[in-house]
Amino acid sequence: MPPIVLLDDADWRNNFYPFSVNRSVADLRIGIFTQQERWEKFSGNNVYIATIDYLSNLYESISETDAWYVAANVLPNTALLEALSNLHQGEAIQNETQLIAFYGQYERALKLFNHQMDAMCASHHFQHPLSILHAATDMFLMNVSIIHADIALIRSTTQPAVIDTSNRIENADAVFIAQGAIAKHVIINACDGPVYIGENALVMEGALLRGPIAVGANAVVKMGTAIYGGTSIGKHSVVGGEIKNSIIMDETNKAHHGYLGDSVIGNWCNIGAGASNSNIKNSGASVAVWNDVTKTYSRLLHKCGVLMGDYTRVAINSAINTASVMGICCNVFGTGLLPRHLPHFSWGVEKKYAFEQAIQDITHWMAFKKSGLSKHEMNVLKHIFDQSGE
């Protein structure tokens, strides 16, 4: 069986700004898993990542000359895995919207995913249902269905722990508490969707969970937290307050009161006490979201909160505007409603972070969780800083 390589060096990857600027789309956590983890669990094999040049050192490379190159924004299913197995060398799979997969060498795969005509090949049209993420906002828009699929995938191979009798549960059959997790005196309503609590997670007493929800391994849900459906909490993250239809990735803190809705928060972020976001305009009209490719506001949505890049921190009592986009490595503070777009390495709302100070502050925050930046991660951040201008 050829190795599977998730490739995101394609024209759609920039639609995942600000999350794709310092990591591959295959490395973004949606539902319970990252795309790489999801494909590994689904296929039962190691899965690799191929991405743009300045990110390539973050990921393990493969030695084989031929592989199944699959678009990193495509979710796996049985029909797609079967279609891959039927591919001959040099053949591709596509649907109405994009190239899905190619079997062959990396150089040719890269040309095909970037629409270079000299790499044309025999192509099979995929006619089965397929879930594809086309932009960062799709992450929270599709999170309900992805949580359902991920929990079903876990149930197919893993047995849950016994639910503690101190909890009040509605539809206990749809609740999956993993081994080592602690959840006592918690109210869980899984009538509208399943609830997953990962390995060694802690859900404190008085928390209110209404599915579909995924709480990742080693995460902490604090006392009195209210979490509504469509929400994923990443590994080692700490949450409190009110959260609805949002993704919080790994090692991030939203530990205090305040509202977060229809949002995606990256890795290693911190949202200060009392900070809240708007997710709908007062007029009820649609809101446009910042497009970093065109440098304009586009893609109208009825509801959208905030897209917050990795390593960004927001001060206490911040008022985050509807459909806000914050880049990576920002230290955000200011009076009134914050601007709807803040570029990478913003200091406050008008200045640029000094790179050395930004790295020092990130290092302090990562030390709280006994972690730190690797040399390759540091190089990536310096590249982005240098490209971001004054």
N, C-alpha and C positions, 0 to 999 in steps of 0.2 A: 504494500500500500504506500503510495507516495506521501510525503509529508504535506500537511496543510499549512499554507502561509497566508496570513491575513494582510492584504495590501491596501494602504490608504493613500499612496502617491497617485492621486487622481483629482479631477477637477472639482469633485464635491467635498474634498477634505476641509477646505477653508470655510465651508458652511457650518463647521463645528467650532468656529471661533467663539469664545477665547480658549476652549479646552484643548483644541488640537495644536495650539501654538507651541506647547512644550511637551507633548506626548502624542502617541499614535491614537487614532480613533479606536483601534483595537484594545486600547488600554483604559478606556473610559468605563466607569461602573454604571450600569443601567440595570434595573431590576435587582437581582441578587449578585450577578456576576459581571466581570468585564467581558468584552467580546472574546478575548483570548481564552479566559476561563470557561466561558459558555461553550465554545467550539471544542475545547479539550474534553469537557464533561460529556458533550453530546457524541463526539466521535470516538472517545476512548483512547486518543492518541495525543502525543505532544503537538502543539500548534505554535507556529513561529509568527513573527511580525516583520513586515517589510514596510518601511516608511521613508520620508524625505531625508535627504543627506544629513542635515545637522542634528537629526534625532536618532540616526541609525545606531550610534554607539550605546544607546540606552537598552538595546534589545539583542538577544542572542541571534546569531546568524546560523544558517544551515549550510552543510557541506555538499548536499546532493545537488546535481545539476538540474534535475527536473522535479517539479512540485505542482500541487494544485494551488494556484494563486486565486484566492477568493476575496472579493471586495469586503473590506473590514466593516462596512456599514450594513451588511446583510446578516440577518439572524439565521442560525441553522435550523433545518427541519429534515425529516426522514426522506422526503422526496428529493431535496437538494443533495443530500449525501449520496443517494442512489444515482442521481444524475452525474455527480462527480466521478463515481466509480465506473461509469460507462464511457467516460471521455477517453479518446485516443490522444496520443502526443500531438500537440499543435492545434487542438480543438478548444473551442470556447463555449460558454453558456451566457446568454443574455436574455433580458426581458424587455418590456416596452420602454423602460426608463434608463437602463444602464447595463454595462458589462457586469456580469455576476462572477464569472470564474474563467480561468484558463489553465490548461495543463501543458506545461513545458518549461522553458528556461526563463529566468528572471528578466533578462534584457528585453525579450520579446513581450513578456507580460506587461512590463512597464510601458512599452510603446502602445500596446493595445488599450491599457487603462487610460492613456492620455491621447487616444484617438489619432495616433500617427498612422497614416494610410499604408506605409510600407510594411506594416505588421499585420495586414489583413489575413484572416484564417477562416477555416470552416467553423460556422457558429450554429449552435442549437438553441432554439427558442424555448425558454422555460415557461410552461403553461400552468404550473401549479401555484397555489397561494404562496406568497413570500412576504415576510416582514422586512422592510428596509427603512433605515433611518436616513433621512435626507438633510437634516439640519439639527443644530443644537436644541432647538425648541421641540423637536420630535421626541427628545429624550423624556421630557415630562408628559408630553401629549400621549405617548405610547406606553408609559410606564405601567399602567394598569394591566394591559395584556401581557407585557413582558414578565411582570411579577407572577401572574398566573402560570405562564409556561415554565418559568424557572422553578417554582415550587413543585410543579408536576414532575420536572426532571429530577429534583432532589428526592422526591417520594419514590421514584422508580428504583432507586439504589440504596436508600438510607432509611433506617427506622428512627422515629422521633423518640424523645424522652417522655416520661410520664408527666402529665400536667399536674402541677401542685393543686391540691383541693382548696387552697385559700383563694384561688382566682375565681372570678365570675366570668363564665364563658357562654357565649351564644354561638351555636354551631361548632362544637368542639372538633368535629371531624375535619374541619378546614383549618385547624390550628396546628402548626408544626413547631415544636420547641426542640431544638437540637440538644445533643448531649453536652453537659457542662453549663448550659444557660441557666440563669436564675431569674425566675419571674414569679413573684408572690404578691398576693393582694392587689392584683391587676384586673381591670375590666377589659375584656377582649370581645368584640363583636365581629364575627367572621361571616355574618349572614350575606353581606354584599361582596365578599371576596376573602381569600385566604390570608392568614397571618403567619409569617415566618419569623422566628427568633433564633439567630445563629449561635454557633458554638461559643460558649463562655461569655455570651452577652449578659448584661444585667439590666433588667427592667424593674425599676424601683416601685414600691408600693404607691397606689393611687394613680398610676399612669392609666390613660384611656386610649385604647387602640381600636380603630375601626378599619377593617380591611378593605381592599388588599394592601398589605404592608409587608415590607421586608426589613428586618433589623439585622445588620451584619454581625459577623464574629467579633467578639470583644468590644462591641459597642455598648454605650450606657444611655439608657432612657431615664431621665431624672424624675423625681416625685412630681405627680400632678401634670405631667406632660400630656397634651392632647394631640394625637396623631390621627389624621384622616387618611382616607384611601388614596392610592396612587403614590405613596411615599416609600422611598428607600433610604435607609441609613447605612452608610458604609462602615467598613471595618475600623475599629478603634475610635469611632466618632462619638461625641457626647452631645445629647440633644435635650432641650427643655422648651417650655412655652407651647405654642400652637403651630403645627406644621400640617400642610395640606398639599397633596399632589405635587410633591417635590422630591428631588434627588439630592442627597448630601453624600458626597464621596468620602474617601478614607481620611482618617486622622484629623477630621474637622470638628470644631466646637461651635455649636449653637446652643449653649448650655443654660440659657436664662430665658426669662419671659420675653415675649415679642412674637410677632406673626411672620411666618414664612409660607408663601403660597405660590404654586405654579412656577417653580424656580428650579434651577440647577446650581449647586454650589460645589466647587472643585475640591481638590485635596489640600490639606494643610491650611484651611481657612479658619477665621475666627469672626463670629458675629457677636458684637458686644451686647450687654444687658439692655433690654428695652428697645433694641433696634427692630424695626418692622418694615415690610415692603408692601406697597400697593400692588395689586394684581389686576385691577380693572379701573378704567377711567371713570371719573365722576359722572360724565355724560352717558356712560354705558356704550359709547361708540367703540369700534375696533381700534387697536393700537398697533403701530408699526414698530418693528424690532430692528436695531442697528445691524447693518450688513457691512462687514469689514472689507469685503471684496470691492464693493461699489462705493464705499464710504458714504452710504445713504441709509435712511430708514426705509425698510421694506418688509415684506411678509406680514400682512395684517392678521392679527389674532384677536379674539374676543378677550382672552385673559392671558397675561404674562407677567410674571414677577421680576426676578433678577437672574441673570446668568453671570456667575462670579468665578473668575479664573483662579487657578491654584495660587496658594501663598498670599491671598488677599485678605486683609483684615478691615473690619468696619467698626467704628467707634460706638460706644454706648449711646442709646437713644437716637440713633441715626434714622432718618426718614428716607427710605429708599423708594424712588419713583417707579411708576408703572413701566414695565418693559425696559428695565435698566440692564446695561451690559458693562461689566467691570473686567478689565484685563488682569493679567497675572501680576503678582508681586506689588500690589497696591496697599498703601496705608491710608484708608479713607476716613475723613472727618470733615465736618462743615455744618453750617447752620441752614435751617430750612430743608426743603426737598433737595436731595443730592442730584447732580447732573445725570442724565440718562445714559451717557457713555463716558467712561473713564478709561484712557489708554493704559497700556502696561506701565508699571513702575510710577504710578501716580502717587504724589505726596499731597494729602488733602484733596483739593479739587482743582488746583491750578498749577502746582509745581511738579517737578520730576524728582523722584527718589534718587539720591546718590547711590550708585551701585554697591559700594562697600558697606554703606549703612543698611541697605536693603538686605544684603546677605547676612550681615551681623544680626539683624532682627529676626530673619527667618531661622537662623541657627539657634537663637534663644528659644523660639517657639518650638522647634523640633526637639530641643533638649528636654523639654517638659515630658516628652513621650520617648525619651531615650533613643533618639534617632538623629540623623544628620544628612546633609547633602553629599552625594557621591561626586567624584571628580567630573564624571560625564554630565550629571545634572547641573553642576556649576558651570560647565562650558556651555550648555544649552541656554541657561539664563543669561550668561554674558553675551552670547550671540543675539538673543532677543533684545537685550538692553541696547546693544550697539546699533541694531537695526531700527530701533524705535525713535531715534532722533531726539531733539530737544523738546 
